Amino acid sequence: MADREQDVLRAASMYYLQDMKMEAIAKHLRTSRSTVSRLVKKARETGLVEITLRPTQSRAPGLGAHISATYGIDAYVVPVPDSTQQVDRLDQVALTTARLLGSWFDSDMILGIAWGTTLAAISRHLSRKPTRGSAVVQLNGAANTRTSGVHYAGDLIAGFGEAFDAHVHHFPVPAFFDYAETKQAMWRERSVRRVLDVQRRADVALFSVGAVSGGVPSHVYSAGYLEPEDIAVLDAEGVVGDVCTVFLRADGTYRDIALNERATGPGPDELRRIPQRICAVAGDNKVAPLRAALRAGVVTHLVVDEITASHLIEQETGRIAVARTRHESMHSGA
C-alpha cells in the first residue's frame, strides 16, 4: 500500500508540478500510460491534488453568495464570458448540473425528473454511476393532442435511469388534461396512484423553469402542448412561466390559475415535500420564471450561468429600490 501511495504521489508531482506528459511519466515509472492516468485520477479522488479555478474577472462567487443569502438556498453560479451565446450558456449549466447530480444521487434514493429542453441538455452530460436500489420517476405527463410524448420524455427519463442503473417509472398521462374532472378521476386509478406514490417518496427533484417566450424556447410552449386560447388565458392571468408544467405568476402564486387544475406536474406545495430540489437555469428569458420559482419556495439548489444570475440580482435589486421609494413617498406625504 505504501508503494502504491508513493506511485500516486510521484505521478501527480510529475504531471501537475513538473508539467510532464503522461508518456514521459510512464517511461520514468516503467509502467503504461493508462496506469499513469489512473494514478493521476487517484490523486484527485483522494484529495492529494485539489484543483481550484480562480477566474480573475468572474463575478460568479459573489453572485452565488448574494443569491444564497437572499433566497436561503445553495447557489452554484457557472462562470461564462459576457459574450457567450445562450445555447452555450445552457450547455455549461447542463454540464455542471450533471456533475453535481452525480455526486448527490446515490444508492437507495429516488430521483424525480421533469422533462424539458434543459433536462435534455443535462442528460447528454451524465456520467455513468452505477447504484443499487435506486429509482428515477417522471414528474409530469408528456402527451398532447399531437403526440403521445412517449418517445421524447421516455428516452429522456430512460437516459437518467441508464446513467445510474436505476429502475425507471414512467408517467403515461397527458401534460394537461382537457378537463379538471378527468384528472381527478385518473388520480384515483391504481396505476396512476402507484407513480404518484413514487413521486412523493423522491429524495431529489431535478427541473428547470419554463419561459413563455424568447431565447431557447421551453418545450412546453414550443411543442404544441398549449392551444392559442390557453396562451391568451395565461397572459391575462399574469403568468411568467412554469415549473413542472405548473404555471406561476411573477410573485410565485399559482393556486387560482385555472389551467393548473388540468396540469399533471406536482405543484409547489407538493414539490416542497421533496428534501433536495435542484433547479438548472440558463437564459435571459428565464429570469422572470426563475424569480417566481424562488418566491414559490420550490428551489433548494440552483445551478445558473453567470449572466442569468447577474440579471436576476439586478432585477431583484431594482424591484426593492422601487418599493423603498414608494414607501418613502407615502410616508413623506403623510
C-alpha positions in Angstrom: 0.0 0.0 0.0 2.9 2.4 0.8 4.5 1.7 -2.6 1.1 2.4 -4.3 0.7 5.7 -2.4 4.3 6.7 -3.4 3.4 5.9 -7.1 0.4 8.2 -6.8 2.5 11.0 -5.3 5.2 10.6 -7.9 2.8 10.6 -10.8 0.9 13.6 -9.5 4.0 15.6 -8.8 5.4 15.0 -12.3 2.1 15.7 -14.0 1.0 18.8 -12.1 4.2 20.3 -10.8 6.7 19.4 -13.5 4.2 19.6 -16.4 5.4 16.3 -17.8 3.4 14.4 -20.4 1.9 11.1 -19.4 4.0 9.2 -21.8 7.2 10.6 -20.2 5.9 9.8 -16.7 5.1 6.2 -17.8 8.6 5.7 -19.1 10.1 7.2 -15.9 7.9 4.9 -13.7 8.4 1.9 -16.0 4.6 1.5 -16.4 1.9 2.1 -19.0 0.2 5.4 -19.9 -3.2 4.1 -18.8 -1.7 3.3 -15.3 -0.3 6.8 -15.1 -3.8 8.2 -15.9 -5.3 6.1 -13.1 -2.7 7.3 -10.7 -3.3 10.9 -11.5 -7.1 10.4 -11.2 -6.5 8.7 -7.8 -4.6 11.7 -6.6 -7.6 13.9 -7.3 -10.1 11.5 -5.8 -8.1 11.1 -2.5 -7.6 14.8 -2.1 -3.8 14.6 -2.7 -4.4 17.1 -5.5 -7.0 19.8 -5.3 -7.9 21.8 -8.4 -9.3 25.3 -7.8 -10.4 27.7 -10.6 -10.0 31.4 -9.8 -11.3 33.4 -12.9 -9.7 36.8 -12.4 -12.7 38.8 -13.6 -15.5 36.4 -12.8 -18.4 37.7 -10.7 -19.7 34.1 -10.1 -18.5 33.7 -6.5 -20.1 37.0 -5.4 -23.3 36.4 -7.3 -23.6 32.9 -5.8 -23.2 34.2 -2.3 -25.7 37.0 -2.9 -28.4 34.6 -4.3 -27.8 32.2 -1.4 -28.2 34.9 1.2 -31.2 36.5 -0.5 -33.2 33.3 -1.0 -31.8 30.9 1.6 -30.7 28.3 -0.9 -27.4 26.8 -2.2 -26.5 28.6 -5.4 -23.9 27.4 -8.0 -23.1 30.1 -10.5 -21.3 28.9 -13.6 -18.7 31.4 -14.9 -19.2 32.4 -18.5 -17.9 35.4 -20.6 -20.4 38.1 -21.3 -20.2 37.3 -25.0 -21.3 33.7 -24.6 -24.3 32.7 -26.7 -27.4 31.5 -24.8 -27.1 27.9 -26.2 -23.6 27.7 -24.9 -24.6 29.1 -21.5 -27.2 26.3 -21.4 -24.6 23.7 -22.2 -22.3 24.9 -19.4 -25.1 24.9 -16.9 -26.2 21.4 -18.0 -22.6 20.1 -17.7 -22.2 21.5 -14.2 -25.7 20.2 -13.1 -24.9 16.7 -14.4 -21.6 16.6 -12.4 -23.3 17.8 -9.2 -26.2 15.4 -9.6 -23.6 12.6 -10.0 -22.1 13.5 -6.6 -25.5 13.9 -4.8 -27.6 10.9 -6.1 -26.7 7.5 -4.8 -28.0 4.0 -4.0 -31.4 3.6 -2.4 -32.5 7.0 -3.5 -35.4 8.2 -5.8 -34.8 10.9 -8.3 -37.8 12.8 -9.8 -37.3 14.2 -13.3 -39.3 16.9 -15.1 -38.8 16.8 -18.9 -37.8 19.8 -20.9 -35.1 21.5 -23.0 -32.7 22.0 -20.1 -33.2 18.4 -18.8 -32.4 17.0 -22.2 -29.2 19.0 -22.2 -28.3 17.7 -18.8 -28.9 14.1 -19.8 -26.3 14.4 -22.6 -23.6 15.2 -20.0 -24.4 12.4 -17.5 -21.5 10.2 -16.5 -22.1 6.5 -15.5 -22.5 6.0 -11.8 -24.0 2.5 -11.1 -26.2 2.5 -8.0 -28.3 -0.1 -6.2 -31.9 0.0 -5.2 -32.4 3.5 -6.8 -35.2 4.7 -9.0 -35.9 7.5 -11.4 -39.5 8.7 -11.7 -41.1 11.1 -14.3 -42.7 14.0 -12.5 -45.2 15.3 -15.2 -47.0 13.8 -18.1 -45.8 14.4 -21.7 -48.7 13.6 -24.0 -50.6 16.2 -26.0 -53.1 16.3 -28.9 -50.3 15.8 -31.5 -48.1 13.2 -29.8 -48.1 10.6 -27.1 -44.9 12.1 -25.6 -43.5 8.6 -25.0 -40.6 8.9 -27.4 -39.4 12.4 -26.1 -40.0 12.0 -22.3 -39.4 8.2 -22.3 -36.0 8.5 -23.9 -35.1 11.3 -21.5 -36.1 9.5 -18.4 -34.5 6.3 -19.6 -31.2 8.2 -20.1 -31.1 9.1 -16.4 -32.0 5.5 -15.4 -29.2 4.1 -17.5 -26.7 6.5 -16.1 -27.4 5.4 -12.5 -28.6 1.8 -13.2 -31.9 2.9 -11.6 -35.3 1.5 -12.1 -37.4 3.8 -14.2 -41.1 4.8 -13.5 -42.8 6.5 -16.5 -45.9 8.6 -16.1 -48.1 7.8 -19.1 -50.6 10.7 -18.8 -51.1 13.9 -20.7 -49.2 17.1 -19.8 -52.6 18.7 -19.5 -56.0 17.1 -19.3 -58.8 18.7 -21.2 -60.9 18.7 -18.1 -60.0 19.0 -14.4 -62.6 16.4 -13.7 -60.8 13.9 -15.9 -57.6 14.5 -13.9 -59.4 14.0 -10.6 -60.8 10.6 -11.9 -57.4 9.5 -13.2 -55.7 10.3 -9.9 -57.9 7.7 -8.3 -56.7 5.0 -10.7 -54.3 2.5 -9.0 -51.8 2.6 -11.9 -51.5 6.4 -11.6 -51.5 6.4 -7.8 -48.6 4.0 -7.9 -46.5 6.5 -9.8 -47.7 9.4 -7.6 -46.6 7.4 -4.6 -43.1 7.0 -6.0 -43.0 10.8 -6.7 -44.0 11.6 -3.1 -41.1 9.4 -1.8 -38.5 11.2 -4.0 -35.3 12.3 -2.3 -34.2 14.6 -5.1 -36.2 16.5 -7.8 -34.5 17.9 -10.9 -36.2 20.5 -13.0 -35.8 23.8 -14.8 -38.2 26.7 -15.3 -40.2 27.3 -18.5 -40.4 30.7 -20.1 -43.3 31.8 -22.2 -41.2 33.3 -25.0 -37.7 34.4 -26.1 -34.3 32.8 -26.2 -34.1 29.0 -26.4 -37.8 28.1 -26.3 -39.2 26.0 -23.4 -40.5 22.7 -24.8 -44.0 23.1 -23.2 -44.5 26.3 -25.2 -42.9 25.3 -28.5 -44.1 21.7 -29.0 -47.9 22.0 -29.2 -48.8 21.4 -25.5 -50.9 24.6 -25.3 -53.5 26.0 -27.6 -53.5 29.7 -28.6 -56.5 30.3 -26.3 -54.5 28.7 -23.4 -51.7 31.1 -24.0 -54.1 34.0 -24.0 -55.6 33.0 -20.7 -52.1 32.6 -19.1 -51.1 36.1 -20.4 -54.3 37.5 -18.9 -53.5 35.8 -15.6 -50.0 37.4 -15.5 -48.2 34.0 -15.8 -44.5 34.4 -16.4 -43.5 30.7 -16.7 -43.9 27.3 -15.2 -42.2 24.6 -13.0 -43.1 21.0 -14.0 -45.9 22.4 -16.2 -47.5 24.2 -13.2 -47.8 27.9 -14.0 -46.6 30.7 -11.8 -47.2 34.4 -11.6 -44.3 36.8 -11.0 -44.9 36.7 -7.3 -44.9 32.9 -7.1 -48.6 32.4 -6.7 -50.3 29.6 -8.6 -53.3 28.1 -6.8 -56.1 30.1 -8.5 -54.7 29.7 -12.1 -57.4 27.6 -13.8 -55.1 25.7 -16.1 -53.1 24.3 -13.2 -56.2 22.3 -12.3 -55.6 20.4 -15.5 -51.8 20.1 -15.2 -50.2 16.8 -14.3 -47.0 18.0 -12.7 -46.5 18.5 -9.0 -47.5 21.9 -7.7 -45.1 23.9 -5.5 -46.8 22.6 -2.3 -46.0 19.0 -3.5 -42.5 19.8 -4.7 -41.6 21.3 -1.3 -42.1 17.9 0.3 -39.0 16.6 -1.6 -35.9 17.3 0.5 -33.5 18.3 -2.3 -34.9 20.3 -5.2 -32.3 21.2 -7.9 -33.2 23.8 -10.5 -31.0 24.4 -13.5 -31.4 27.6 -15.4 -29.7 29.5 -18.3 -31.0 32.3 -20.5 -32.2 35.9 -20.2 -35.8 34.8 -20.8 -35.7 32.5 -17.8 -35.1 35.3 -15.2 -38.7 36.1 -14.5 -39.8 32.5 -14.2 -36.8 31.7 -12.0 -37.6 34.6 -9.7 -41.2 33.3 -9.5 -39.9 29.8 -8.7 -37.7 31.2 -5.9 -40.6 33.1 -4.5 -42.7 30.0 -4.5 -40.1 28.2 -2.4 -39.6 25.3 -4.7 -35.8 25.5 -5.1 -33.2 24.3 -2.6 -30.2 24.1 -5.0 -29.8 26.4 -8.0 -27.4 26.0 -10.9 -27.3 29.1 -13.1 -25.0 30.8 -15.5 -23.2 34.0 -14.5 -25.1 36.2 -16.9 -28.6 35.0 -15.9 -27.6 35.3 -12.2 -26.5 38.8 -12.7 -29.8 39.8 -14.4 -31.7 38.1 -11.6 -29.9 40.2 -8.9 -30.2 43.4 -11.0 -34.0 42.9 -11.4 -34.5 42.0 -7.7 -32.4 44.9 -6.6 -34.4 47.3 -8.9 -37.7 45.9 -7.5 -36.5 46.5 -3.9 -35.4 50.1 -4.8 -38.7 50.9 -6.4 -40.6 49.5 -3.4 -38.4 51.5 -1.0 -39.0 54.7 -3.0 -42.8 54.2 -2.9 -42.7 53.5 0.8 -40.7 56.7 1.5 -43.0 58.7 -0.7 -46.1 57.5 1.1 -44.6 58.4 4.5 -43.3 61.8 3.4 -46.8 62.6 2.1 -48.3 61.6 5.4 
